Amino acid sequence: MRLYSPAWVEAFNEAVADVAVPDDASFRMVQIVHGSPEGTLRVELEASDSAVKLTVDPSPAPEPHVQVSIGYQDAAALARGELDPGQLLKTGRVKVRGDLSVLVRGQAMLAEAAGRLEGLSERTTT
């Protein structure tokens, strides 16, 4: 299943549909993904109102808490569990800006969501 395709996004959202979002862990994160087959993508992950949801190229919205800039091949490798995000940061292949404290507060919720994506990770292609 191709990363960020409508079917992939639907499978992602189904996998994380019942992940609980604590009141103090709500956030909006935007990924600017460069070099995808469709060109540059704007991918938004929102955790709020006790729900986690991913959208691709959402309509303009308020400034996100966190913005990540990443290449498509690296994003796909991350989605498949082949790359460590820390390595990408150290090598400058991903750029992050914004209020990272929101991700720290949501760390347990994000770990739970990631655990539910294993089947999707195995099916992710570029």
C-alpha positions as a Markdown table, in Angstrom:
| # | Residue | x | y | z |
|---|---|---|---|---|
| 1 | Met | 0.0 | 0.0 | 0.0 |
| 2 | Arg | 1.6 | 3.3 | -1.1 |
| 3 | Leu | 2.5 | 5.7 | 1.7 |
| 4 | Tyr | 0.0 | 8.5 | 2.1 |
| 5 | Ser | -2.4 | 7.1 | -0.6 |
| 6 | Pro | -6.1 | 7.4 | 0.3 |
| 7 | Ala | -6.1 | 3.6 | 1.2 |
| 8 | Trp | -3.0 | 4.0 | 3.4 |
| 9 | Val | -4.4 | 7.0 | 5.2 |
| 10 | Glu | -7.7 | 5.1 | 5.8 |
| 11 | Ala | -5.9 | 2.1 | 7.1 |
| 12 | Phe | -3.8 | 4.4 | 9.4 |
| 13 | Asn | -6.9 | 6.1 | 10.8 |
| 14 | Glu | -8.7 | 2.8 | 11.3 |
| 15 | Ala | -5.7 | 1.4 | 13.2 |
| 16 | Val | -5.5 | 4.4 | 15.6 |
| 17 | Ala | -9.3 | 5.1 | 15.8 |
| 18 | Asp | -9.7 | 4.2 | 19.5 |
| 19 | Val | -6.3 | 5.4 | 20.8 |
| 20 | Ala | -7.2 | 7.6 | 23.9 |
| 21 | Val | -5.8 | 11.1 | 23.8 |
| 22 | Pro | -5.3 | 12.6 | 27.3 |
| 23 | Asp | -6.6 | 16.1 | 27.7 |
| 24 | Asp | -3.1 | 17.5 | 28.1 |
| 25 | Ala | -1.8 | 15.7 | 25.1 |
| 26 | Ser | -3.7 | 17.4 | 22.2 |
| 27 | Phe | -1.7 | 18.7 | 19.4 |
| 28 | Arg | -1.5 | 19.3 | 15.6 |
| 29 | Met | 1.7 | 18.2 | 13.7 |
| 30 | Val | 2.2 | 18.9 | 10.1 |
| 31 | Gln | 4.7 | 17.0 | 7.9 |
| 32 | Ile | 5.9 | 18.7 | 4.7 |
| 33 | Val | 7.0 | 15.7 | 2.6 |
| 34 | His | 9.2 | 16.5 | -0.3 |
| 35 | Gly | 9.7 | 14.2 | -3.4 |
| 36 | Ser | 6.6 | 12.1 | -3.3 |
| 37 | Pro | 5.1 | 10.8 | -6.6 |
| 38 | Glu | 2.5 | 13.6 | -6.3 |
| 39 | Gly | 5.1 | 16.3 | -5.5 |
| 40 | Thr | 5.3 | 18.0 | -2.1 |
| 41 | Leu | 2.6 | 16.8 | 0.4 |
| 42 | Arg | 1.2 | 18.4 | 3.5 |
| 43 | Val | 0.3 | 15.7 | 6.0 |
| 44 | Glu | -1.4 | 16.6 | 9.2 |
| 45 | Leu | -1.6 | 14.4 | 12.3 |
| 46 | Glu | -4.1 | 15.7 | 14.9 |
| 47 | Ala | -4.6 | 14.4 | 18.3 |
| 48 | Ser | -7.7 | 15.9 | 20.0 |
| 49 | Asp | -11.1 | 15.2 | 21.4 |
| 50 | Ser | -9.9 | 11.7 | 22.3 |
| 51 | Ala | -9.1 | 10.9 | 18.7 |
| 52 | Val | -6.0 | 10.6 | 16.5 |
| 53 | Lys | -6.5 | 11.4 | 12.8 |
| 54 | Leu | -4.2 | 11.7 | 9.8 |
| 55 | Thr | -5.1 | 13.8 | 6.7 |
| 56 | Val | -3.1 | 14.5 | 3.5 |
| 57 | Asp | -3.1 | 18.0 | 2.0 |
| 58 | Pro | -5.7 | 19.3 | 4.5 |
| 59 | Ser | -7.2 | 22.7 | 3.7 |
| 60 | Pro | -5.2 | 25.6 | 5.3 |
| 61 | Ala | -5.5 | 25.5 | 9.1 |
| 62 | Pro | -4.1 | 27.3 | 12.0 |
| 63 | Glu | -0.4 | 27.1 | 12.6 |
| 64 | Pro | 0.5 | 23.6 | 13.9 |
| 65 | His | 2.2 | 23.0 | 17.2 |
| 66 | Val | 5.0 | 21.1 | 15.4 |
| 67 | Gln | 6.2 | 21.1 | 11.8 |
| 68 | Val | 8.4 | 18.4 | 10.3 |
| 69 | Ser | 10.1 | 18.6 | 6.9 |
| 70 | Ile | 11.2 | 15.3 | 5.5 |
| 71 | Gly | 11.9 | 13.6 | 2.2 |
| 72 | Tyr | 9.4 | 11.0 | 0.9 |
| 73 | Gln | 11.8 | 8.1 | 0.8 |
| 74 | Asp | 12.8 | 8.8 | 4.5 |
| 75 | Ala | 9.1 | 9.1 | 5.5 |
| 76 | Ala | 8.4 | 5.8 | 3.8 |
| 77 | Ala | 11.4 | 4.1 | 5.6 |
| 78 | Leu | 10.2 | 5.5 | 8.9 |
| 79 | Ala | 6.6 | 4.2 | 8.2 |
| 80 | Arg | 8.1 | 0.8 | 7.6 |
| 81 | Gly | 10.1 | 0.9 | 10.8 |
| 82 | Glu | 13.4 | 0.9 | 8.9 |
| 83 | Leu | 14.8 | 4.2 | 10.1 |
| 84 | Asp | 15.3 | 5.7 | 13.6 |
| 85 | Pro | 13.9 | 9.2 | 13.8 |
| 86 | Gly | 16.9 | 10.2 | 16.0 |
| 87 | Gln | 19.3 | 9.3 | 13.3 |
| 88 | Leu | 17.4 | 11.4 | 10.8 |
| 89 | Leu | 17.6 | 14.4 | 13.2 |
| 90 | Lys | 21.4 | 13.9 | 13.8 |
| 91 | Thr | 22.1 | 13.7 | 10.1 |
| 92 | Gly | 19.9 | 16.7 | 9.2 |
| 93 | Arg | 17.6 | 14.7 | 6.9 |
| 94 | Val | 14.6 | 15.8 | 8.9 |
| 95 | Lys | 14.0 | 19.3 | 10.2 |
| 96 | Val | 11.6 | 19.9 | 13.1 |
| 97 | Arg | 10.4 | 23.2 | 14.4 |
| 98 | Gly | 7.7 | 24.3 | 16.9 |
| 99 | Asp | 6.7 | 23.3 | 20.4 |
| 100 | Leu | 8.1 | 19.8 | 20.9 |
| 101 | Ser | 6.8 | 19.7 | 24.5 |
| 102 | Val | 3.4 | 18.7 | 23.1 |
| 103 | Leu | 5.0 | 15.6 | 21.6 |
| 104 | Val | 6.6 | 14.8 | 24.9 |
| 105 | Arg | 3.3 | 15.1 | 26.7 |
| 106 | Gly | 1.7 | 12.8 | 24.1 |
| 107 | Gln | 4.6 | 10.3 | 24.1 |
| 108 | Ala | 2.6 | 7.4 | 25.7 |
| 109 | Met | -0.3 | 8.0 | 23.4 |
| 110 | Leu | 2.0 | 8.2 | 20.3 |
| 111 | Ala | 3.7 | 5.0 | 21.4 |
| 112 | Glu | 0.3 | 3.2 | 21.7 |
| 113 | Ala | -0.6 | 4.5 | 18.2 |
| 114 | Ala | 2.7 | 3.3 | 16.7 |
| 115 | Gly | 2.2 | -0.1 | 18.2 |
| 116 | Arg | -1.1 | -0.4 | 16.3 |
| 117 | Leu | 0.6 | 0.4 | 13.0 |
| 118 | Glu | 2.8 | -2.7 | 12.7 |
| 119 | Gly | 0.5 | -4.4 | 10.1 |
| 120 | Leu | 0.4 | -1.3 | 8.1 |
| 121 | Ser | 4.1 | -0.8 | 8.3 |
| 122 | Glu | 4.6 | -4.2 | 6.8 |
| 123 | Arg | 2.4 | -3.3 | 3.8 |
| 124 | Thr | 3.8 | 0.2 | 3.2 |
| 125 | Thr | 5.4 | 0.8 | -0.2 |
| 126 | Thr | 6.7 | 3.9 | -2.1 |
